[in-house]
Amino acid sequence: MMSRDDGVRKLPDGLGYLLEVHGGEPLPVLTTALTTLCELVSADPGRVVVVLRLSARADADRAWPGNVNVQDVTRWERAVRRLGRCPAAVIAELPGTCAGPALDLTLAADYRVCAPATRLLLPINDGHFWPGMAVHALVRQVGYARARQIVMWGEDLSAEQATAIGLFDRISADTEDAVRQATVLFGRISDAELAVRRQLLSEAVSSEFDEAIGAHLAACDRELRRLSGTGSTHVAGNR
């Protein structure tokens, strides 16, 4: 793998990029690395995949985000948001604890691989929960009732518990091999197709049927045109 000073590496065979995030790194350093990664992906003309190898330290990342100001937090949250919208499938690899920045990045990923011993820990400072955008992401991804149980009681989750509610996608004793398999799979999805899937999933959380049907029919129309090889189709029922 080609290495860089900012922690971003090129994956073998040109499939994408790897960013290793180690527990205890200062928030501004993490933000810079994440921003650099997003810029590389946006500038890459090929079909790429992003792998985040998240090595959290429960002792350091539990007290996330450390000694920072609100401007530092704003830049981090915007960088995480940019990652979730980047034109590449994002795979999170969690060989250890999922806490602090690892939690934020996991919630922004499209696919999450963890080890059997992985635990998801919420950020707690002196008994106070850190009110970052991870709360918003949890509600959108697992629903209000389950997120309430996690956030209100500061509940830690085992790998099995987090997988059961959809926060992790696969448990593997060999996370690197599982990520390699996922990289090949997601590398087959085009940027446009990935964007459509994300949009439809995201809008379904808050939109009603009448609001959502237009976007779904447009996506169906594009897929029908792709399958038929023609330049246009008529969408049934859209009269």
C-alpha positions in Angstrom: 0.0 0.0 0.0 1.2 3.5 -0.8 1.5 5.5 2.5 1.0 9.2 3.1 1.9 11.5 6.0 -1.8 12.2 6.7 -2.6 8.6 7.3 -4.3 7.9 4.0 -3.1 5.0 2.0 -4.0 3.6 -1.5 -5.6 0.2 -1.4 -4.1 -2.6 -3.5 -5.2 -2.9 -7.1 -6.4 0.7 -7.1 -9.7 -0.2 -5.5 -9.7 2.9 -3.3 -8.3 4.4 -0.1 -7.6 3.3 3.5 -7.6 5.7 6.4 -6.5 4.4 9.8 -7.9 6.2 12.8 -6.1 5.6 16.1 -7.6 6.3 19.5 -6.4 9.3 21.3 -5.5 11.4 18.2 -6.4 15.1 18.5 -9.7 16.1 16.9 -8.1 18.7 14.5 -5.7 16.0 13.2 -8.5 13.6 12.6 -10.5 16.3 10.8 -7.6 17.1 8.5 -7.0 13.5 7.6 -10.7 13.0 6.9 -10.9 16.1 4.8 -7.9 15.0 2.8 -9.5 11.6 2.2 -12.7 13.1 0.9 -10.7 15.4 -1.4 -8.8 12.4 -2.8 -11.9 10.5 -3.4 -13.7 13.4 -5.1 -10.7 13.9 -7.4 -10.3 10.2 -8.3 -11.8 9.5 -11.7 -12.2 5.8 -11.1 -14.6 3.7 -9.1 -13.2 3.6 -5.6 -14.0 2.3 -2.1 -13.0 3.9 1.2 -12.0 1.7 4.1 -11.8 3.2 7.6 -9.8 1.1 10.0 -10.9 2.3 13.4 -8.7 1.4 16.3 -10.4 3.1 19.2 -9.1 3.2 22.8 -11.9 2.9 25.3 -10.0 4.9 27.9 -9.2 7.8 25.5 -12.2 7.8 23.2 -14.8 7.4 26.0 -14.1 11.0 27.0 -14.6 12.3 23.4 -13.9 14.9 22.0 -11.2 16.1 24.5 -9.8 19.6 24.9 -11.3 21.4 21.8 -13.6 24.3 21.1 -16.9 24.5 19.2 -15.2 25.5 16.0 -13.1 22.3 16.1 -16.3 20.3 16.6 -18.1 22.1 13.8 -15.3 21.3 11.3 -15.3 17.6 12.4 -19.0 17.2 12.1 -18.9 18.8 8.6 -16.1 16.5 7.6 -18.0 13.4 8.8 -21.1 14.7 6.8 -18.9 15.1 3.7 -17.7 11.5 4.1 -21.2 10.2 4.2 -21.9 11.9 0.9 -18.6 11.2 -0.9 -18.8 9.4 -4.3 -17.5 6.1 -2.9 -18.8 3.2 -0.8 -17.5 3.6 2.8 -16.6 0.5 4.8 -15.8 0.7 8.5 -13.5 -1.9 10.0 -13.7 -2.2 13.8 -11.3 -4.7 15.2 -11.7 -3.3 18.7 -13.8 -0.7 20.6 -16.3 1.5 18.7 -16.1 4.8 20.6 -15.4 8.5 20.1 -14.4 9.3 16.5 -14.8 5.6 15.6 -18.5 5.8 16.5 -19.1 9.0 14.4 -17.3 7.4 11.4 -19.1 4.1 11.8 -22.5 5.8 11.7 -21.4 7.5 8.5 -20.3 4.3 6.8 -22.3 2.2 4.3 -21.0 -1.1 5.6 -19.6 -1.9 9.1 -17.4 -4.9 10.0 -16.6 -5.7 13.6 -14.8 -8.3 15.6 -16.6 -10.7 18.1 -15.2 -8.7 21.0 -16.0 -5.3 19.7 -18.2 -3.1 21.9 -20.0 0.1 21.1 -19.4 2.7 23.8 -21.1 6.1 24.0 -19.0 9.2 24.8 -19.3 10.1 28.4 -17.4 13.0 30.1 -17.7 13.1 33.9 -21.1 11.4 33.7 -22.3 13.7 30.9 -23.2 12.4 27.5 -21.5 14.1 24.6 -24.4 15.7 22.5 -22.7 15.4 19.1 -24.4 14.4 15.8 -24.0 10.8 16.6 -27.3 11.2 18.5 -29.0 12.4 15.4 -27.5 9.5 13.4 -28.6 6.9 15.9 -32.2 8.1 15.8 -32.3 8.0 12.0 -30.7 4.6 11.8 -32.3 2.6 14.7 -35.4 4.6 15.5 -36.4 6.8 18.4 -37.3 4.1 20.8 -34.1 2.2 20.5 -31.9 5.3 20.4 -33.7 6.6 23.5 -32.6 3.4 25.4 -29.0 3.8 24.2 -28.7 7.5 24.8 -30.7 8.1 27.9 -29.1 5.2 29.9 -25.6 5.4 28.3 -26.0 1.8 27.3 -22.9 0.0 25.9 -23.6 -2.6 23.2 -21.9 -5.9 22.4 -21.1 -6.8 18.8 -24.1 -9.1 18.8 -26.4 -6.4 20.2 -25.2 -3.7 17.8 -25.5 -6.1 14.8 -29.0 -7.2 15.8 -30.3 -3.6 15.6 -28.3 -2.8 12.4 -25.5 -0.7 13.7 -22.9 -3.3 12.6 -23.4 -5.4 9.5 -21.0 -8.3 9.9 -19.1 -9.9 12.8 -15.8 -11.6 11.8 -12.8 -13.0 13.7 -10.8 -11.8 10.6 -12.0 -8.3 10.0 -9.4 -7.6 7.4 -10.5 -10.5 5.2 -14.2 -9.5 5.7 -13.3 -6.0 4.6 -11.4 -7.3 1.5 -14.5 -9.2 0.4 -16.7 -6.2 1.0 -14.3 -4.0 -1.0 -14.7 -6.2 -4.0 -18.4 -6.3 -3.7 -18.9 -2.5 -3.2 -16.3 -1.8 -5.9 -18.9 -3.0 -8.5 -21.4 -0.3 -7.5 -21.2 2.8 -9.6 -21.0 6.3 -8.1 -24.4 7.2 -9.5 -26.0 4.0 -8.3 -24.6 4.5 -4.8 -25.9 8.0 -4.6 -29.4 6.8 -5.6 -29.5 4.1 -2.9 -28.3 6.5 -0.2 -30.8 9.2 -1.2 -33.8 6.8 -1.2 -32.8 5.3 2.1 -32.2 8.8 3.7 -35.5 10.3 2.5 -37.5 7.3 3.5 -36.8 8.1 7.2 -38.7 11.4 7.2 -40.9 11.6 4.0 -44.4 10.5 3.4 -45.5 8.3 0.5 -46.7 11.2 -1.7 -43.4 13.1 -1.1 -41.2 10.1 -1.7 -42.8 8.5 -4.8 -41.4 11.0 -7.3 -37.8 10.2 -6.4 -38.5 6.5 -6.4 -40.3 6.6 -9.8 -37.4 8.6 -11.2 -34.9 6.0 -10.0 -37.1 3.2 -11.4 -37.2 5.1 -14.8 -33.4 5.3 -14.9 -33.1 1.6 -14.1 -35.7 0.6 -16.7 -33.7 2.7 -19.3 -30.5 1.0 -18.3 -32.0 -2.5 -18.6 -33.6 -1.8 -21.9 -30.7 0.1 -23.4 -33.1 2.8 -24.6 -33.0 6.5 -24.1 -36.4 6.9 -22.4 -39.3 5.0 -20.8 -42.8 5.9 -19.7 -43.4 5.4 -16.0 -46.6 3.5 -15.4 -49.1 5.2 -13.1 -47.4 8.6 -13.3 -50.1 10.4 -15.2 
